[in-house]
Amino acid sequence: MYHNTTAKFNAYYYAKEKILELEDEIENEYQEDFSQVLPVFIP
């Protein structure tokens, strides 16, 4: 039963770790460009 439980939640753990890794990567690669006009969307 222990192995079934840990195997089930390994996928959630690895998915969460991958999401955090990708968020950090996106944040680090983003370049702010203050010379551009901000996009405005009218609903």
MDTraj code that builds the backbone (N, CA, C; nanometers):
import mdtraj as md
import numpy as np

residues = "MET TYR HIS ASN THR THR ALA LYS PHE ASN ALA TYR TYR TYR ALA LYS GLU LYS ILE LEU GLU LEU GLU ASP GLU ILE GLU ASN GLU TYR GLN GLU ASP PHE SER GLN VAL LEU PRO VAL PHE ILE PRO".split()
xyz = np.array([
    [0.0822, -0.1189, 0.0000],
    [0.0000, 0.0000, 0.0000],
    [0.0875, 0.1266, 0.0000],
    [0.1978, 0.1227, 0.0710],
    [0.2873, 0.2385, 0.0763],
    [0.3361, 0.2762, -0.0633],
    [0.3797, 0.1767, -0.1389],
    [0.4339, 0.2034, -0.2719],
    [0.3262, 0.2554, -0.3669],
    [0.2040, 0.2064, -0.3534],
    [0.0951, 0.2564, -0.4371],
    [0.0676, 0.4034, -0.4072],
    [0.0711, 0.4391, -0.2799],
    [0.0454, 0.5780, -0.2411],
    [0.1567, 0.6699, -0.2897],
    [0.2802, 0.6305, -0.2687],
    [0.3908, 0.7164, -0.3111],
    [0.3998, 0.7243, -0.4624],
    [0.3714, 0.6165, -0.5309],
    [0.3743, 0.6185, -0.6773],
    [0.2657, 0.7104, -0.7318],
    [0.1506, 0.7113, -0.6666],
    [0.0400, 0.7962, -0.7116],
    [0.0773, 0.9435, -0.7000],
    [0.1384, 0.9823, -0.5899],
    [0.1665, 1.1232, -0.5656],
    [0.2991, 1.1694, -0.6245],
    [0.3822, 1.0786, -0.6752],
    [0.5057, 1.1193, -0.7419],
    [0.4769, 1.2059, -0.8630],
    [0.3738, 1.1719, -0.9382],
    [0.3391, 1.2497, -1.0577],
    [0.3017, 1.3923, -1.0193],
    [0.2256, 1.4089, -0.9119],
    [0.1879, 1.5433, -0.8664],
    [0.3109, 1.6218, -0.8219],
    [0.4008, 1.5547, -0.7508],
    [0.5221, 1.6197, -0.7027],
    [0.6082, 1.6663, -0.8200],
    [0.6318, 1.5767, -0.9159],
    [0.7166, 1.6121, -1.0295],
    [0.6523, 1.7192, -1.1167],
    [0.5202, 1.7150, -1.1302],
    [0.4510, 1.8183, -1.2076],
    [0.4643, 1.9539, -1.1391],
    [0.4478, 1.9564, -1.0069],
    [0.4604, 2.0817, -0.9321],
    [0.6023, 2.1372, -0.9432],
    [0.7023, 2.0495, -0.9321],
    [0.8411, 2.0926, -0.9439],
    [0.8697, 2.1480, -1.0832],
    [0.8154, 2.0846, -1.1862],
    [0.8371, 2.1313, -1.3230],
    [0.7716, 2.2673, -1.3449],
    [0.6518, 2.2861, -1.2910],
    [0.5836, 2.4153, -1.3029],
    [0.6648, 2.5247, -1.2345],
    [0.7144, 2.4978, -1.1152],
    [0.7958, 2.5971, -1.0446],
    [0.9231, 2.6291, -1.1216],
    [0.9844, 2.5271, -1.1795],
    [1.1056, 2.5465, -1.2581],
    [1.0774, 2.6332, -1.3807],
    [0.9669, 2.6066, -1.4490],
    [0.9316, 2.6854, -1.5672],
    [0.8956, 2.8289, -1.5308],
    [0.8264, 2.8489, -1.4183],
    [0.7940, 2.9846, -1.3742],
    [0.9208, 3.0634, -1.3457],
    [1.0172, 3.0012, -1.2802],
    [1.1447, 3.0683, -1.2528],
    [1.2177, 3.1015, -1.3825],
    [1.2151, 3.0080, -1.4769],
    [1.2819, 3.0296, -1.6051],
    [1.2183, 3.1456, -1.6813],
    [1.0859, 3.1505, -1.6838],
    [1.0159, 3.2594, -1.7523],
    [1.0472, 3.3927, -1.6854],
    [1.0462, 3.3941, -1.5526],
    [1.0738, 3.5176, -1.4787],
    [1.2158, 3.5666, -1.5039],
    [1.3111, 3.4756, -1.5103],
    [1.4506, 3.5145, -1.5309],
    [1.4785, 3.5586, -1.6739],
    [1.4062, 3.5036, -1.7709],
    [1.4309, 3.5366, -1.9107],
    [1.3548, 3.6603, -1.9578],
    [1.2567, 3.7053, -1.8816],
    [1.1742, 3.8188, -1.9236],
    [1.2553, 3.9472, -1.9192],
    [1.2502, 4.0214, -2.0290],
    [1.3210, 4.1487, -2.0374],
    [1.2196, 4.2625, -2.0355],
    [1.2311, 4.3501, -1.9385],
    [1.1438, 4.4671, -1.9318],
    [1.1891, 4.5669, -2.0380],
    [1.0932, 4.6230, -2.1092],
    [1.1230, 4.7241, -2.2101],
    [1.0341, 4.8445, -2.1826],
    [1.0893, 4.9423, -2.1134],
    [1.0122, 5.0582, -2.0705],
    [0.9901, 5.1596, -2.1823],
    [1.0473, 5.1358, -2.2998],
    [1.0273, 5.2284, -2.4108],
    [0.9033, 5.1933, -2.4930],
    [0.8422, 5.0798, -2.4679],
    [0.7233, 5.0364, -2.5412],
    [0.5962, 5.0831, -2.4709],
    [0.4927, 5.1076, -2.5506],
    [0.3628, 5.1462, -2.4963],
    [0.2941, 5.0209, -2.4434],
    [0.2318, 5.0333, -2.3272],
    [0.1616, 4.9193, -2.2703],
    [0.0366, 4.8876, -2.3514],
    [0.0105, 4.7603, -2.3756],
    [-0.1113, 4.7253, -2.4488],
    [-0.2345, 4.7441, -2.3604],
    [-0.3396, 4.8006, -2.4181],
    [-0.4640, 4.8223, -2.3450],
    [-0.5753, 4.7539, -2.4232],
    [-0.6485, 4.6678, -2.3554],
    [-0.7581, 4.5964, -2.4189],
    [-0.8894, 4.6510, -2.3662],
    [-0.9746, 4.6940, -2.4560],
    [-1.1057, 4.7457, -2.4169],
    [-1.2058, 4.6310, -2.4260],
    [-1.2701, 4.5963, -2.3149],
    [-1.3649, 4.4821, -2.3180],
    [-1.4922, 4.5128, -2.3935],
])
top = md.Topology()
chain = top.add_chain()
for i, resn in enumerate(residues, 1):
    res = top.add_residue(resn, chain, resSeq=i)
    for name in ("N", "CA", "C"):
        top.add_atom(name, md.element.get_by_symbol(name[0]), res)
traj = md.Trajectory(xyz[None], top)
